[in-house]
Amino acid sequence: MRPPVHPWPAARPRVVIIGAGFGGLSAARALGDSEVDVLVIDRNNYHGFWPLLYQVATAGLEPEAVAYPVRAILRDYRNVRFQMAEVRGVDLEQRLIFTSLADNAEPTPLTYDYLVLAAGSANNYFGNDALAEQTYGLKDVNDAQRLRNHVLSAFEYAVAENDPKVRRALMTIVIVGGGPTGVELAGAFYELILHVLKRDYPMLAVDEARVVLVEASDKLLTAFSEPSRKEALKQLQKMGVEVRLNTALKAVENNRVSLGDGSTIDAATVVWAAGVRAAAIADKLDTERVRGGRVKVQSTLNLQKYPEVFVIGDMAYLEGYQKPNQAYPMVAPVAIQMGELVSQNIVNRVKGRPLRNFTYFDKGNMATIGRRNAVLE
């Protein structure tokens, strides 16, 4: 193993932040110009505004509209550095992080005094990992571009297809999961078909195209109120989206979607938006994890066994959201506010002051449904 690398001279406390998402950058910027040195590590050198990722997938925005260079975001903070690398492991006992730029490269160990784990989340296939190969996810810009290119290619193939059943399958999009991502994708894809593809492909009977939203529970947008859920369902159905509630995905094979109720849908495009879990790095940690691989933290957002380690955003599991036993949701506003608190608590630890507990100011929820409709509360 290579000898440990010390990012800076040891005169000041060293803070390493894993992840340049909403939580990680919130913490880094709040620590800017403070009495610590900060290193932000991410596999990508850009920060993604993922709430608008569905618009990239549906050709409403170009990738550069939702991706911003991390170095440009942090350039004004003299004590904050960025390193593009893949985190291969973390040794909490030895306070070491193992990183590399390539899969076959020998990992380089980095030391830290304080660690902020903000690596976000990944798709959760609930034990059916084959779905990762059979469906399209939507977790980063590459996913969005891949999905968009696939849908547009499917319509190109439909132009040359003589079999009407195959042609309709090429123009059918099935979205699995009725949360905000699924609802927004369904509305945006239907409008793409109705307002753009119908014009660009006059030789196709685009009216035969289908957008099907499949949800295993009896409602969409479970985090929203009942009136908002009903309004979202109403607007989607009014647009022409087929909504299948109480319907679980069973399998996807050879462009055929098999559902739990025994029915099938022939579709060339299947999008997975049915759940997320903590990033894979959480599985490598010597600490308590709960549902979805999330790391259980104290109310001060650090670990009881390793108080110098903080976990925020989608990786963190902390109860007390709207009910005592309800975990805070995996959404950007929570991650941002957690990042702000962690920066304060790191400074408090450096100065020997007590840490503050996390309190969340809820600014509400919103899901857009096409260009002109949304539910907001």
C-alpha positions in Angstrom: 0.0 0.0 0.0 1.2 3.5 -0.8 2.1 5.7 2.2 -0.7 8.0 3.4 -0.9 11.4 1.7 -1.4 14.5 3.9 -3.3 17.0 1.7 -1.9 20.0 3.7 0.6 20.8 6.4 -0.7 19.6 9.8 -0.9 23.1 11.3 -4.6 23.3 10.7 -7.4 20.7 11.0 -8.0 18.8 7.7 -11.6 18.2 6.6 -12.3 15.8 3.7 -15.8 15.9 2.1 -16.7 12.9 -0.1 -19.3 14.1 -2.6 -19.8 17.3 -4.5 -23.6 17.2 -4.5 -25.9 19.6 -2.7 -24.9 18.5 0.8 -21.1 18.3 0.2 -20.9 21.7 -1.6 -23.1 23.3 1.1 -20.7 22.1 3.7 -17.6 23.1 1.7 -18.8 26.6 1.0 -19.9 27.2 4.6 -16.4 26.1 5.7 -14.8 28.5 3.1 -12.3 30.9 4.7 -12.7 29.2 8.1 -9.9 27.9 10.3 -9.8 24.5 8.6 -8.5 23.2 5.3 -11.0 21.4 3.1 -10.6 18.8 0.4 -13.7 17.9 -1.7 -13.6 14.5 -3.5 -16.0 13.4 -6.2 -15.8 11.0 -9.1 -17.0 13.8 -11.4 -15.6 17.3 -11.8 -19.1 18.8 -12.1 -21.9 19.5 -9.7 -25.3 18.4 -11.1 -28.6 20.2 -10.4 -30.4 16.9 -10.4 -34.0 18.1 -9.8 -33.9 19.2 -13.5 -32.4 16.0 -14.8 -35.7 14.8 -16.1 -35.7 17.8 -18.5 -32.4 16.7 -20.0 -33.8 13.2 -20.5 -36.8 14.6 -22.3 -34.9 17.1 -24.5 -36.1 20.2 -22.6 -32.6 21.2 -21.5 -29.1 20.5 -22.6 -26.7 18.8 -20.2 -24.6 21.9 -19.6 -27.7 23.6 -18.2 -27.7 21.3 -15.2 -24.0 20.6 -14.7 -21.5 23.2 -13.3 -17.7 22.8 -12.8 -16.9 22.1 -9.2 -13.6 24.0 -9.4 -15.4 27.1 -10.6 -17.9 26.9 -7.7 -15.1 26.6 -5.2 -12.4 28.9 -6.7 -13.1 31.8 -4.4 -12.4 29.8 -1.2 -8.6 29.8 -0.6 -8.8 27.0 2.0 -11.0 24.6 -0.2 -9.5 22.3 -2.8 -11.1 19.8 -5.1 -9.8 16.3 -6.3 -11.6 14.2 -8.9 -11.2 10.6 -7.8 -13.2 7.5 -7.0 -13.4 6.6 -3.3 -12.5 2.9 -3.0 -12.8 2.6 0.8 -12.7 4.3 4.1 -10.9 3.1 7.3 -12.7 4.9 10.1 -10.3 3.5 12.8 -7.2 4.8 11.0 -8.9 7.9 9.6 -7.9 7.0 6.0 -9.7 7.4 2.7 -8.6 5.3 -0.3 -9.0 6.9 -3.7 -7.9 6.2 -7.3 -8.6 7.7 -10.7 -8.8 4.3 -12.5 -10.3 1.0 -11.6 -6.9 -0.8 -11.9 -4.9 1.9 -10.2 -3.5 1.3 -6.7 -5.6 3.3 -4.2 -3.9 6.2 -2.6 -4.7 6.7 1.2 -5.5 10.2 2.3 -5.6 11.3 6.0 -8.2 13.4 7.6 -9.1 15.0 10.9 -12.8 15.4 10.1 -14.7 13.5 7.5 -18.0 14.4 5.8 -19.7 11.6 3.9 -22.0 13.2 1.3 -21.9 10.7 -1.5 -25.6 10.8 -2.2 -27.7 7.8 -3.4 -28.0 5.2 -6.1 -30.9 3.3 -7.7 -32.4 0.7 -5.4 -33.5 -2.4 -7.3 -34.7 -4.2 -4.2 -32.6 -7.3 -4.8 -33.4 -7.6 -8.5 -30.1 -6.3 -9.9 -31.0 -7.6 -13.4 -33.2 -4.5 -13.6 -30.1 -2.4 -13.8 -29.3 -3.8 -17.2 -33.0 -4.0 -18.4 -34.1 -0.5 -17.5 -32.8 3.1 -17.7 -32.0 4.9 -14.5 -31.8 8.7 -14.0 -29.1 9.5 -11.5 -26.7 11.7 -13.5 -26.1 13.6 -16.8 -24.8 10.5 -18.5 -28.0 8.6 -17.6 -30.2 11.4 -18.9 -28.3 11.6 -22.2 -28.4 7.9 -22.6 -32.2 7.8 -22.0 -32.8 10.7 -24.4 -30.7 9.2 -27.1 -32.5 5.9 -26.7 -36.0 7.3 -27.0 -35.1 9.4 -30.1 -33.4 6.3 -31.7 -36.5 4.2 -30.9 -38.7 6.7 -32.9 -36.2 6.6 -35.8 -36.4 2.8 -35.8 -40.2 3.1 -35.7 -40.1 5.0 -39.0 -38.6 2.0 -40.8 -40.6 -0.7 -39.0 -43.4 -2.3 -41.0 -44.9 -4.5 -38.2 -47.5 -2.3 -36.4 -47.0 -4.1 -33.0 -43.3 -3.6 -33.1 -43.7 0.0 -34.2 -46.0 0.7 -31.3 -43.6 -0.9 -28.8 -40.9 1.3 -30.1 -43.1 4.3 -29.3 -44.0 3.1 -25.9 -42.3 4.4 -22.7 -43.0 2.7 -19.3 -41.9 4.5 -16.2 -41.7 2.5 -13.0 -42.3 4.5 -9.8 -44.8 7.2 -9.0 -42.7 9.6 -7.0 -41.7 13.0 -8.1 -39.1 11.7 -10.7 -41.6 9.3 -12.2 -44.4 11.9 -12.3 -42.2 14.6 -13.8 -40.8 12.2 -16.4 -44.2 10.9 -17.4 -45.5 14.4 -18.0 -42.4 15.6 -19.8 -42.2 12.6 -22.1 -45.8 12.9 -23.1 -45.3 16.5 -24.0 -42.2 15.7 -25.9 -44.2 13.2 -28.0 -47.2 15.5 -28.4 -45.4 18.8 -29.2 -42.1 17.8 -30.7 -42.0 14.2 -32.0 -45.4 14.5 -33.6 -44.2 17.4 -35.7 -40.8 15.9 -36.4 -42.2 12.5 -37.5 -45.2 13.2 -39.6 -44.9 9.8 -41.3 -45.6 8.1 -37.9 -49.0 7.7 -36.2 -47.5 9.3 -33.1 -51.0 9.3 -31.5 -50.4 5.6 -31.0 -47.4 6.4 -28.8 -47.9 5.5 -25.1 -46.5 6.8 -21.8 -47.3 4.4 -19.0 -46.6 5.2 -15.3 -46.6 2.1 -13.1 -46.8 2.5 -9.3 -46.9 -0.4 -6.9 -48.9 1.4 -4.2 -52.4 2.9 -4.4 -51.2 6.5 -4.8 -48.7 8.8 -6.5 -46.4 11.2 -4.7 -46.7 9.6 -1.3 -44.9 12.5 0.4 -47.6 14.9 -0.8 -51.0 15.6 0.7 -54.1 13.8 -0.6 -55.4 16.8 -2.6 -52.0 17.2 -4.3 -51.9 13.4 -5.1 -55.3 13.5 -6.6 -54.5 16.6 -8.7 -51.3 15.0 -10.0 -53.2 11.9 -11.1 -55.9 14.0 -12.7 -53.4 16.1 -14.7 -51.5 13.1 -15.9 -54.6 11.3 -17.1 -55.9 14.5 -18.7 -52.7 14.8 -20.7 -53.0 11.2 -21.9 -50.5 9.4 -19.6 -51.7 5.9 -18.6 -51.4 5.5 -14.8 -51.4 2.0 -13.3 -51.7 2.1 -9.5 -51.5 -1.0 -7.3 -49.3 -2.5 -10.0 -45.8 -3.8 -9.3 -43.2 -4.5 -11.9 -42.4 -8.2 -12.1 -39.9 -8.5 -14.9 -38.5 -6.9 -18.1 -37.3 -9.1 -20.9 -37.0 -8.7 -24.7 -38.9 -5.4 -24.7 -41.8 -6.9 -22.7 -42.8 -5.6 -19.3 -44.5 -8.1 -17.1 -46.6 -6.7 -14.3 -47.7 -8.2 -11.0 -51.4 -8.3 -12.1 -50.5 -10.7 -14.9 -50.7 -8.1 -17.7 -47.8 -7.3 -20.1 -46.8 -4.2 -22.0 -44.6 -4.3 -25.1 -42.2 -1.3 -24.7 -38.7 -0.5 -26.0 -38.1 2.0 -23.2 -38.4 1.2 -19.5 -37.3 3.8 -16.9 -36.6 2.9 -13.3 -37.7 5.6 -10.9 -39.0 3.3 -8.1 -36.6 4.0 -5.3 -33.1 4.9 -4.2 -30.6 3.7 -1.6 -27.5 5.2 0.0 -24.4 5.3 -2.2 -22.4 2.0 -2.2 -19.7 3.5 -0.1 -22.1 3.2 2.9 -21.8 -0.6 2.7 -18.1 -0.4 3.3 -18.4 1.5 6.6 -18.0 0.0 10.0 -21.1 1.6 11.4 -24.8 1.0 11.9 -26.9 1.1 8.7 -30.7 0.9 8.3 -33.3 0.7 5.6 -31.9 1.5 2.2 -28.3 1.3 3.4 -28.5 4.7 5.0 -26.1 5.4 7.9 -27.7 6.1 11.2 -26.5 9.4 12.7 -26.9 11.3 15.9 -29.0 14.5 16.0 -25.7 16.4 15.6 -25.2 14.4 12.3 -22.0 12.6 13.4 -21.4 9.0 14.4 -21.5 8.0 18.0 -18.5 5.7 17.6 -16.6 8.1 15.4 -17.6 11.6 16.4 -15.2 13.2 13.9 -17.2 11.6 11.1 -20.4 13.3 9.8 -22.9 11.9 7.4 -25.4 14.1 5.5 -27.9 14.1 2.7 -29.2 10.9 1.1 -26.6 8.8 3.0 -27.8 9.9 6.4 -30.7 8.3 8.4 -32.1 10.6 11.1 -35.6 10.4 12.5 -37.7 13.4 13.6 -39.0 14.8 10.2 -42.7 15.2 10.7 -43.2 12.5 13.2 -40.7 11.2 15.9 -40.0 8.0 14.1 -40.1 9.4 10.5 -36.7 9.8 8.8 -35.8 13.0 6.9 -36.5 12.6 3.2 -33.7 12.1 0.6 -34.2 15.5 -1.0 -31.8 18.4 -1.9 -33.2 20.9 0.7 -32.4 18.5 3.6 -28.9 17.8 2.3 -28.2 21.6 1.9 -29.3 22.3 5.5 -27.4 19.3 6.8 -24.3 20.6 5.1 -24.7 24.0 6.7 -25.1 22.5 10.2 -22.1 20.1 9.7 -19.8 23.1 8.9 -20.9 24.8 12.1 -20.4 21.6 14.1 -16.9 21.0 12.7 -15.9 24.5 13.7 -17.5 24.0 17.1 -15.5 20.8 17.6 -12.3 22.6 16.6 -13.0 25.3 19.1 -14.2 23.0 21.9 -17.8 24.2 21.8 -20.9 22.0 22.1 -22.4 20.7 18.9 -25.9 21.8 17.6 -28.7 19.5 16.8 -30.2 19.3 13.3 -33.5 21.3 12.8 -35.1 21.4 9.4 -36.9 24.3 7.9 -39.3 22.7 5.4 -39.9 25.0 2.4 -42.5 22.6 0.8 -42.6 20.2 -2.0 -43.2 20.6 -5.8 -43.6 18.3 -8.7 -44.1 19.6 -12.2 -46.5 17.9 -14.6 -45.7 19.0 -18.1 -45.0 22.6 -19.0 -48.1 24.3 -17.5 -49.0 22.2 -14.5 -47.5 21.4 -11.1 -48.5 20.5 -7.6 -47.0 22.7 -4.9 -47.4 22.7 -1.1 
